[in-house]
Amino acid sequence: ASRVADTWVKTTCGYCSVGCGMLVGVRDGKAVTVRGNPDHSVNHGKLCPKGQSEHHILTAPGRATQPLLRKKGKLVPVPWDEALDTMVERIGSIQQKYGNNSLGVVGTGQLVTEEVYTLGKLVQLGFRTRNNDGNTTLCMASAVSGYKLSFGSDGPPGSYEDMEAADVVLLIGSNIADNHPILCQRVERSSERTLIVVDPRVTKTAMMADIHLPVKPRSDIALINGIAHILIREGLIDSSYIEQHTTGFEEFAAYVSTFTPQHVAQVTGLNEETILKVALLYGRAKAAFIGWTMGVNHSTQGAVTVTAINNLALITGNIGRAGAAPFSITGQCNAMGTRETGFTSSLPGYRKFEDAAHREDLARIWNIDIERIPTARGLAYPDIIEGAVSGKIKALWFIATNPVVSFPNYSVLEQALRSVEFLVVQDGFHPTPTSDFADLVLPAAIWGEKEGTYTNSERRVGKVNRAVAPPGDARTDFDIFLDLAARIGVREELFPNWKTTHDAFLEWQRVSAGRMCDYSKFTWQQIEDENGAQWGGKRLYEDGIFPTSDGKARLHCVPCDPFVEQPNSEYNFILNTGRTVEHWHTRTKTSQVAMLESMVPNAWLEMNPEDAKRLNLKSHDRVTVTSRRSNVKNLELRITGIVAPGQVFMPFHFSESNSNLVTLGAFDPISREPNFKQCAVRVERS
Ligand code: SF4
């Protein structure tokens, strides 16, 4: 590869939150190859298949290259001036008629942090709508809410190296072998460690485990409470840590005492000996690490499940030291950047809407009237969609996200898209299943075509660099935001003298200074030279002081409620959804990479051999999955013991076989994250 490139541009991978360092090889202004950065502490030169083929997305045939405006029912090319003037005029007249909050905006973890920060200011202070959220609510909101409830703030407390330093690693609902492949290698490397994986399905990660706990769907809370009960009963807790650094222990201990091994065995389907063995392993570990992803977050009880995990870490003092952390492994490359820069569930720098001092702080830095800053968050993503259906939201602006494939219960989403008076889709690709609905398509630059930073799961801020120019007339999201700011007359007030994303970074440094996510401690150059910098250092809470009113973490009593849609005689399977290593989310990018697409071109359905026999189905039969909402037809059947009897699994990447036709529109009341993981379906031959 080094023979074909004439320059190498150092950057960070734009897919997942592992945050691998890479080099893009460029020849004659085109990205011709990539390779892992051998000096990067996250990946030491390695890349997964998506990373290794990432340069192909830059020249994919499906890139959006010119603004398109719907005229007489058809999307037709228009100049940028007409596109943005129309957007400002249409949104302006809708806001004048229905109020400022009739505009809903859904951003993304795909932008660089500097763009997310700029977008937040533009939307909340420029367009003056509070209804601004990110697609991260579909994946990480429960982790954010759970951290806030337990510790007083968001922020994953540990580092990747803690996975290696731990003597017990407990992964809950986390298939890192498919979804965070390079991170997965951290738990492969040592025979000194016990890997325990909690997952209803025998995932690739479960196959690597020393102990796999195939719990019944959504019974993880019972298991976690049951482990806490055994730890307390056996004296395997850190009483001095509990006394000094937590509140609520007595009530918590009384609550979990009802989660006896017998009861937990009944709820989870595990046997009592295994539950005891795992609890003792966790309790006797010198350092224990708990990692989780969507199996925990994608639930109506996602936020409280996170607090249950945090409880385990707190009562054993497994936080703030090497190898010990309750660690949310995030999804998108810059999900963390959207969490820190805020304007969604919090104000920038993890400030709180309801805290007057926090609002004063920001008003002073921005030199604006404090009344301009909202005192409460606006609608979360699912409520923006619901608002569009009910008529509260009249204009929608989606940025680098594809809800037609990623949002649960498609029929409601479609109703929302058809109900609004004006729909803008800003994306690096067109057509996408969502841009097909748009009144206006704004073509945007993607990874490899712009400069800024991403923050990965371990709070490592990585430099992202431009290797090539965007195709056609596509512009960076940052340029689009500043141009819109000028057209609505707020550019000089909100973005004085800003020309590049570095100007946004300099202001973000001032906004984040002194906060937990303090970016003022490093420059772009340092991040680049040192292959990333972790805000908060390697670990948060090393001193046991938490950002709560009394400095102590909170222990929570978490009930194990049955999941919303239980199977019955008509819908007798529980459907679980997930991902595969070759594809990224809604496949907008990876379907255009021949190497990845040819390996996995279609969706499938996994079913246990017992069920297949009962239904007289054979491998490769075509089947239809039907829920109370709709159905997905013509799926290839895979008969396999990796799913338990009574459960089926399908990947969610495929618009042609959209799992969200059948998923449930049920959301966590705290985080607003969807319950993607369990809905009741039946399966028939197509
Ligand atoms: Fe990119 Fe994630 Fe693969 Fe690393 S593991 S190369 S960050 S997709």
Boltz pocket constraint, residues with backbone or C-beta under 6 A from the ligand:
constraints:
  - pocket:
      binder: B
      contacts: [[A, 13], [A, 14], [A, 15], [A, 16], [A, 17], [A, 18], [A, 19], [A, 20], [A, 43], [A, 46], [A, 47], [A, 48], [A, 49], [A, 50], [A, 51], [A, 52], [A, 179], [A, 180], [A, 181], [A, 182], [A, 183]]
      max_distance: 6.0
